């Protein structure tokens, strides 16, 4: 398709050059002495600038070419009446339409073959994504992404990125999709698009066991709470806690949040409940800490579920991934992957 589009563009610009060359000439009569269209016959000596341009566009545009072929066949019969100007006028309009389409819509949508999909990932967020001792990427999102690529006969390329730089990297085309436990929120939907849901996990606060802290501004007043930069938890803390005397400290990744929580520089941390439970509290690093208070609900800021982030223009990729996700759920592959990391239904209802 891209080669055909290039051919059309070439013909258009050739026609424009012809237009420039012929701008100073007066076009000859549209009709010969016998009433036939003079532009249809080279024997009439007509050098009207539009003719070669139109003929090229007619040849390249199937609807126009069909109209031209029918008209030519009709007049190939010696008994057929002489050509009338109206069909030629229609063909001119058809060719002109092709020209305008090519010039006005240079970014015409051509379906891309997604043989390689670059997923942006933040490897500081187990069990969704993290690094194994050998340095390889592991986790639920990694396995899910590889399964999606397998369904699409594509190659997965994993691009490590800090979470707060994911959307800028997507817009800069450094990655094709964000697969990093990113929640769908109204604010993010203004910037990017999302696939169908891939997981559902609420937000929850972690603090020292027995601290009796609650995820409210009153309880945390005068305290320090840590969040990862660019997350919905950072937005929530800065919206509801910071204006009421709570010190909100942002970190480049989640590992740094837990490091300062353990050292005592933070009184609490706010993050995804599943990530905190499986990736911290159930590990040796999380000993002496526990969830503090109930789950936090706020659909406007925290969203409702996580999905894969995409550019709004990549509708074809969105459809492909959604189809792959539906197949993975239907054939049980999704459930098999989820059971490796969770002892509950991470997908939700």
C-alpha angles and dihedrals in degrees: 000000000000091000092051090048089052090052091052091049090050091052091048094053091044087054091050090053089051088050091053092047093049098040092100095052128086111236115242121244117295090227134042125230090273093054095255120133106266092204089066095064130056089199089074089067092238116160096177106164095227097060102078091037092051094045092053091051091046089054093048097044113069096207092048093043091052092052091048093048093050092049092048093050091049092055094043086078107087090214093057117107119256117279115273123216097240098073090050090050089053091050090050089054091048093052091044089053090055090050094051091046092053094045099041097039104041090151093060109169112260115180109247122221104233101209091146125036118191111207120197112221138177106214095200096080113081135212088027095048134345141134124272118224089264092056099254120133116252137172146087095294092048093052092044092050092050090050090051091051090049090054091050095043087238134133118247116222115188117212115192114220139160109259096241090057097052099095094043089050090051092051090046088054093238086127134022099213142008113236102170111112091279114172121223110243134167090247094053091045088063089063107031143009129245138213125230115300117286101181143359122214128150129225121261140173126238126203140152114301110266094017091124089213119153129202093253132108092240094053094045098043109134091012132109123239125188127218137171116253116258096016128126087242090061090051091048094049093048091047100047109015108035097056088055102056102278118131109229114199119193123206133195093238140004094254089065091050092056092043091059092041090056093045092054097245088117129048094202144353132220121213147121110317096226093047091050094045100045101024098044120004094049092050131078089254091062098054111130093026132095143170111287115211130337131311115290118235123195114136094187094060105016097038126212106266144350125263141162113281119226141172112268089235094058096080091145092057091047091054092047094050093045090052091049092048091051090052092048090052092046098049094043097247092119092053092048091053093046093052090061090066110020136046092204139049103286092179094061124202 
